[in-house]
Amino acid sequence: MLKQLSPETAIKLAKELVIPIEQLVHTPRHIVLAKLAELAKQQPEAAKTEDADDEKESNS
């Protein structure tokens, strides 16, 4: 369980993971860390596609 989170951090994590705060605080730490790792992998991919879209628009 995630007992040592500040309220602000819990709110941010819950929004990022798209889960209720109540569920977040009862989720085992290793599961939350795994989900955060998945999000971190997805963010660079999303940034690459946004950059490619921006380049296409600027070349038009």
Biopython code that builds the backbone (N, CA, C, O; Angstrom):
import numpy as np
from Bio.PDB.StructureBuilder import StructureBuilder

atoms = [
    (1, "MET", "N", (0.835, -1.182, 0.000)),
    (1, "MET", "CA", (0.000, 0.000, 0.000)),
    (1, "MET", "C", (0.883, 1.250, 0.000)),
    (1, "MET", "O", (2.019, 1.236, 0.473)),
    (2, "LEU", "N", (0.329, 2.306, -0.537)),
    (2, "LEU", "CA", (1.058, 3.573, -0.626)),
    (2, "LEU", "C", (0.631, 4.474, 0.530)),
    (2, "LEU", "O", (-0.310, 5.257, 0.405)),
    (3, "LYS", "N", (1.319, 4.356, 1.633)),
    (3, "LYS", "CA", (0.945, 5.128, 2.815)),
    (3, "LYS", "C", (1.720, 6.422, 2.942)),
    (3, "LYS", "O", (1.291, 7.308, 3.681)),
    (4, "GLN", "N", (2.828, 6.571, 2.264)),
    (4, "GLN", "CA", (3.676, 7.734, 2.474)),
    (4, "GLN", "C", (3.547, 8.762, 1.350)),
    (4, "GLN", "O", (4.509, 9.467, 1.044)),
    (5, "LEU", "N", (2.393, 8.850, 0.748)),
    (5, "LEU", "CA", (2.168, 9.836, -0.310)),
    (5, "LEU", "C", (1.553, 11.096, 0.279)),
    (5, "LEU", "O", (0.720, 11.036, 1.183)),
    (6, "SER", "N", (1.977, 12.228, -0.246)),
    (6, "SER", "CA", (1.304, 13.468, 0.128)),
    (6, "SER", "C", (-0.027, 13.509, -0.619)),
    (6, "SER", "O", (-0.181, 12.857, -1.652)),
    (7, "PRO", "N", (-0.977, 14.263, -0.104)),
    (7, "PRO", "CA", (-2.271, 14.359, -0.803)),
    (7, "PRO", "C", (-2.131, 14.860, -2.241)),
    (7, "PRO", "O", (-2.836, 14.394, -3.137)),
    (8, "GLU", "N", (-1.218, 15.813, -2.459)),
    (8, "GLU", "CA", (-1.024, 16.356, -3.807)),
    (8, "GLU", "C", (-0.494, 15.276, -4.753)),
    (8, "GLU", "O", (-0.944, 15.163, -5.893)),
    (9, "THR", "N", (0.457, 14.493, -4.274)),
    (9, "THR", "CA", (1.027, 13.420, -5.093)),
    (9, "THR", "C", (-0.018, 12.366, -5.388)),
    (9, "THR", "O", (-0.094, 11.868, -6.511)),
    (10, "ALA", "N", (-0.823, 12.020, -4.404)),
    (10, "ALA", "CA", (-1.874, 11.018, -4.606)),
    (10, "ALA", "C", (-2.866, 11.479, -5.673)),
    (10, "ALA", "O", (-3.295, 10.684, -6.510)),
    (11, "ILE", "N", (-3.225, 12.747, -5.643)),
    (11, "ILE", "CA", (-4.164, 13.280, -6.635)),
    (11, "ILE", "C", (-3.560, 13.217, -8.033)),
    (11, "ILE", "O", (-4.222, 12.804, -8.985)),
    (12, "LYS", "N", (-2.291, 13.631, -8.152)),
    (12, "LYS", "CA", (-1.624, 13.606, -9.457)),
    (12, "LYS", "C", (-1.506, 12.177, -9.987)),
    (12, "LYS", "O", (-1.778, 11.925, -11.161)),
    (13, "LEU", "N", (-1.101, 11.246, -9.128)),
    (13, "LEU", "CA", (-0.973, 9.850, -9.554)),
    (13, "LEU", "C", (-2.316, 9.273, -9.979)),
    (13, "LEU", "O", (-2.410, 8.587, -10.997)),
    (14, "ALA", "N", (-3.344, 9.549, -9.203)),
    (14, "ALA", "CA", (-4.669, 9.029, -9.534)),
    (14, "ALA", "C", (-5.127, 9.544, -10.899)),
    (14, "ALA", "O", (-5.729, 8.803, -11.676)),
    (15, "LYS", "N", (-4.842, 10.816, -11.188)),
    (15, "LYS", "CA", (-5.221, 11.366, -12.493)),
    (15, "LYS", "C", (-4.420, 10.717, -13.615)),
    (15, "LYS", "O", (-4.974, 10.371, -14.658)),
    (16, "GLU", "N", (-3.123, 10.553, -13.402)),
    (16, "GLU", "CA", (-2.263, 9.951, -14.427)),
    (16, "GLU", "C", (-2.642, 8.500, -14.704)),
    (16, "GLU", "O", (-2.644, 8.057, -15.853)),
    (17, "LEU", "N", (-2.965, 7.762, -13.633)),
    (17, "LEU", "CA", (-3.281, 6.344, -13.778)),
    (17, "LEU", "C", (-4.755, 6.110, -14.084)),
    (17, "LEU", "O", (-5.163, 4.980, -14.353)),
    (18, "VAL", "N", (-5.548, 7.164, -14.046)),
    (18, "VAL", "CA", (-6.988, 7.123, -14.303)),
    (18, "VAL", "C", (-7.661, 6.087, -13.382)),
    (18, "VAL", "O", (-8.386, 5.199, -13.831)),
    (19, "ILE", "N", (-7.390, 6.238, -12.086)),
    (19, "ILE", "CA", (-8.040, 5.395, -11.080)),
    (19, "ILE", "C", (-8.446, 6.282, -9.912)),
    (19, "ILE", "O", (-7.836, 7.329, -9.692)),
    (20, "PRO", "N", (-9.467, 5.880, -9.158)),
    (20, "PRO", "CA", (-9.860, 6.678, -7.988)),
    (20, "PRO", "C", (-8.751, 6.684, -6.932)),
    (20, "PRO", "O", (-7.991, 5.722, -6.815)),
    (21, "ILE", "N", (-8.667, 7.764, -6.173)),
    (21, "ILE", "CA", (-7.644, 7.875, -5.131)),
    (21, "ILE", "C", (-7.792, 6.747, -4.116)),
    (21, "ILE", "O", (-6.796, 6.204, -3.637)),
    (22, "GLU", "N", (-9.034, 6.395, -3.791)),
    (22, "GLU", "CA", (-9.264, 5.325, -2.823)),
    (22, "GLU", "C", (-8.631, 4.017, -3.284)),
    (22, "GLU", "O", (-8.070, 3.269, -2.483)),
    (23, "GLN", "N", (-8.727, 3.754, -4.576)),
    (23, "GLN", "CA", (-8.121, 2.537, -5.122)),
    (23, "GLN", "C", (-6.595, 2.653, -5.129)),
    (23, "GLN", "O", (-5.891, 1.680, -4.861)),
    (24, "LEU", "N", (-6.097, 3.843, -5.436)),
    (24, "LEU", "CA", (-4.651, 4.060, -5.495)),
    (24, "LEU", "C", (-3.983, 3.770, -4.155)),
    (24, "LEU", "O", (-2.956, 3.093, -4.108)),
    (25, "VAL", "N", (-4.556, 4.275, -3.072)),
    (25, "VAL", "CA", (-3.909, 4.105, -1.773)),
    (25, "VAL", "C", (-3.953, 2.664, -1.276)),
    (25, "VAL", "O", (-3.192, 2.297, -0.381)),
    (26, "HIS", "N", (-4.828, 1.849, -1.844)),
    (26, "HIS", "CA", (-4.898, 0.437, -1.450)),
    (26, "HIS", "C", (-4.200, -0.484, -2.445)),
    (26, "HIS", "O", (-4.170, -1.699, -2.254)),
    (27, "THR", "N", (-3.642, 0.090, -3.501)),
    (27, "THR", "CA", (-2.934, -0.703, -4.506)),
    (27, "THR", "C", (-1.504, -0.952, -4.034)),
    (27, "THR", "O", (-0.842, -0.027, -3.564)),
    (28, "PRO", "N", (-1.020, -2.183, -4.152)),
    (28, "PRO", "CA", (0.369, -2.461, -3.755)),
    (28, "PRO", "C", (1.359, -1.598, -4.533)),
    (28, "PRO", "O", (1.154, -1.288, -5.707)),
    (29, "ARG", "N", (2.422, -1.224, -3.858)),
    (29, "ARG", "CA", (3.422, -0.315, -4.427)),
    (29, "ARG", "C", (3.986, -0.824, -5.742)),
    (29, "ARG", "O", (4.151, -0.043, -6.679)),
    (30, "HIS", "N", (4.290, -2.135, -5.836)),
    (30, "HIS", "CA", (4.917, -2.653, -7.053)),
    (30, "HIS", "C", (3.979, -2.547, -8.255)),
    (30, "HIS", "O", (4.442, -2.402, -9.386)),
    (31, "ILE", "N", (2.687, -2.617, -8.028)),
    (31, "ILE", "CA", (1.733, -2.490, -9.135)),
    (31, "ILE", "C", (1.674, -1.039, -9.611)),
    (31, "ILE", "O", (1.643, -0.780, -10.814)),
    (32, "VAL", "N", (1.659, -0.102, -8.678)),
    (32, "VAL", "CA", (1.644, 1.318, -9.049)),
    (32, "VAL", "C", (2.914, 1.668, -9.814)),
    (32, "VAL", "O", (2.864, 2.386, -10.812)),
    (33, "LEU", "N", (4.048, 1.163, -9.347)),
    (33, "LEU", "CA", (5.308, 1.440, -10.034)),
    (33, "LEU", "C", (5.312, 0.848, -11.440)),
    (33, "LEU", "O", (5.831, 1.467, -12.370)),
    (34, "ALA", "N", (4.745, -0.330, -11.602)),
    (34, "ALA", "CA", (4.670, -0.947, -12.931)),
    (34, "ALA", "C", (3.790, -0.110, -13.864)),
    (34, "ALA", "O", (4.127, 0.082, -15.032)),
    (35, "LYS", "N", (2.668, 0.382, -13.349)),
    (35, "LYS", "CA", (1.781, 1.208, -14.172)),
    (35, "LYS", "C", (2.456, 2.528, -14.554)),
    (35, "LYS", "O", (2.299, 3.008, -15.676)),
    (36, "LEU", "N", (3.205, 3.110, -13.615)),
    (36, "LEU", "CA", (3.931, 4.342, -13.923)),
    (36, "LEU", "C", (5.006, 4.099, -14.977)),
    (36, "LEU", "O", (5.244, 4.954, -15.830)),
    (37, "ALA", "N", (5.652, 2.945, -14.922)),
    (37, "ALA", "CA", (6.660, 2.608, -15.929)),
    (37, "ALA", "C", (6.014, 2.488, -17.303)),
    (37, "ALA", "O", (6.581, 2.937, -18.299)),
    (38, "GLU", "N", (4.826, 1.881, -17.361)),
    (38, "GLU", "CA", (4.105, 1.773, -18.631)),
    (38, "GLU", "C", (3.768, 3.159, -19.174)),
    (38, "GLU", "O", (3.922, 3.412, -20.368)),
    (39, "LEU", "N", (3.309, 4.059, -18.301)),
    (39, "LEU", "CA", (2.990, 5.420, -18.729)),
    (39, "LEU", "C", (4.224, 6.139, -19.254)),
    (39, "LEU", "O", (4.158, 6.860, -20.250)),
    (40, "ALA", "N", (5.343, 5.940, -18.580)),
    (40, "ALA", "CA", (6.589, 6.590, -19.006)),
    (40, "ALA", "C", (7.013, 6.110, -20.385)),
    (40, "ALA", "O", (7.546, 6.889, -21.175)),
    (41, "LYS", "N", (6.784, 4.839, -20.681)),
    (41, "LYS", "CA", (7.114, 4.308, -22.005)),
    (41, "LYS", "C", (6.187, 4.878, -23.069)),
    (41, "LYS", "O", (6.614, 5.128, -24.196)),
    (42, "GLN", "N", (4.928, 5.084, -22.719)),
    (42, "GLN", "CA", (3.949, 5.577, -23.683)),
    (42, "GLN", "C", (4.147, 7.056, -23.978)),
    (42, "GLN", "O", (3.895, 7.486, -25.104)),
    (43, "GLN", "N", (4.587, 7.841, -23.015)),
    (43, "GLN", "CA", (4.724, 9.281, -23.213)),
    (43, "GLN", "C", (5.740, 9.648, -24.287)),
    (43, "GLN", "O", (5.437, 10.512, -25.109)),
    (44, "PRO", "N", (6.941, 9.039, -24.333)),
    (44, "PRO", "CA", (7.860, 9.394, -25.426)),
    (44, "PRO", "C", (7.294, 9.038, -26.794)),
    (44, "PRO", "O", (7.526, 9.759, -27.765)),
    (45, "GLU", "N", (6.556, 7.935, -26.882)),
    (45, "GLU", "CA", (5.953, 7.558, -28.158)),
    (45, "GLU", "C", (4.912, 8.592, -28.571)),
    (45, "GLU", "O", (4.829, 8.952, -29.745)),
    (46, "ALA", "N", (4.128, 9.065, -27.630)),
    (46, "ALA", "CA", (3.116, 10.076, -27.930)),
    (46, "ALA", "C", (3.784, 11.385, -28.339)),
    (46, "ALA", "O", (3.302, 12.077, -29.236)),
    (47, "ALA", "N", (4.874, 11.719, -27.695)),
    (47, "ALA", "CA", (5.587, 12.947, -28.040)),
    (47, "ALA", "C", (6.165, 12.861, -29.450)),
    (47, "ALA", "O", (6.173, 13.854, -30.179)),
    (48, "LYS", "N", (6.647, 11.687, -29.837)),
    (48, "LYS", "CA", (7.197, 11.518, -31.185)),
    (48, "LYS", "C", (6.120, 11.724, -32.237)),
    (48, "LYS", "O", (6.366, 12.380, -33.249)),
    (49, "THR", "N", (4.931, 11.175, -32.018)),
    (49, "THR", "CA", (3.864, 11.334, -33.003)),
    (49, "THR", "C", (3.390, 12.779, -33.040)),
    (49, "THR", "O", (3.033, 13.270, -34.111)),
    (50, "GLU", "N", (3.375, 13.477, -31.910)),
    (50, "GLU", "CA", (2.989, 14.887, -31.907)),
    (50, "GLU", "C", (4.020, 15.719, -32.659)),
    (50, "GLU", "O", (3.660, 16.632, -33.403)),
    (51, "ASP", "N", (5.303, 15.409, -32.469)),
    (51, "ASP", "CA", (6.359, 16.135, -33.181)),
    (51, "ASP", "C", (6.235, 15.916, -34.686)),
    (51, "ASP", "O", (6.410, 16.851, -35.468)),
    (52, "ALA", "N", (5.937, 14.698, -35.087)),
    (52, "ALA", "CA", (5.792, 14.393, -36.513)),
    (52, "ALA", "C", (4.597, 15.153, -37.083)),
    (52, "ALA", "O", (4.665, 15.662, -38.202)),
    (53, "ASP", "N", (3.506, 15.234, -36.326)),
    (53, "ASP", "CA", (2.336, 15.980, -36.777)),
    (53, "ASP", "C", (2.656, 17.469, -36.902)),
    (53, "ASP", "O", (2.218, 18.123, -37.848)),
    (54, "ASP", "N", (3.413, 17.999, -35.954)),
    (54, "ASP", "CA", (3.794, 19.412, -35.998)),
    (54, "ASP", "C", (4.656, 19.708, -37.222)),
    (54, "ASP", "O", (4.489, 20.741, -37.871)),
    (55, "GLU", "N", (5.573, 18.802, -37.533)),
    (55, "GLU", "CA", (6.435, 18.990, -38.699)),
    (55, "GLU", "C", (5.621, 18.978, -39.995)),
    (55, "GLU", "O", (5.886, 19.767, -40.903)),
    (56, "LYS", "N", (4.636, 18.088, -40.080)),
    (56, "LYS", "CA", (3.797, 18.023, -41.264)),
    (56, "LYS", "C", (3.044, 19.324, -41.447)),
    (56, "LYS", "O", (2.933, 19.828, -42.564)),
    (57, "GLU", "N", (2.519, 19.878, -40.343)),
    (57, "GLU", "CA", (1.751, 21.134, -40.418)),
    (57, "GLU", "C", (2.657, 22.298, -40.811)),
    (57, "GLU", "O", (2.241, 23.162, -41.583)),
    (58, "SER", "N", (3.876, 22.338, -40.302)),
    (58, "SER", "CA", (4.756, 23.446, -40.607)),
    (58, "SER", "C", (5.277, 23.378, -42.050)),
    (58, "SER", "O", (5.629, 24.403, -42.633)),
    (59, "ASN", "N", (5.323, 22.181, -42.615)),
    (59, "ASN", "CA", (5.768, 22.031, -43.993)),
    (59, "ASN", "C", (4.665, 22.343, -45.002)),
    (59, "ASN", "O", (4.935, 22.515, -46.190)),
    (60, "SER", "N", (3.430, 22.415, -44.529)),
    (60, "SER", "CA", (2.296, 22.671, -45.431)),
    (60, "SER", "C", (2.237, 24.114, -45.849)),
    (60, "SER", "O", (1.347, 24.501, -46.605)),
]
sb = StructureBuilder()
sb.init_structure("model")
sb.init_model(0)
sb.init_chain("A")
sb.init_seg("    ")
for serial, (resi, resn, name, xyz) in enumerate(atoms, 1):
    if name == "N":
        sb.init_residue(resn, " ", resi, " ")
    sb.init_atom(name, np.array(xyz, "f"), 0.0, 1.0, " ", f" {name:<3s}", serial, name[0])
structure = sb.get_structure()
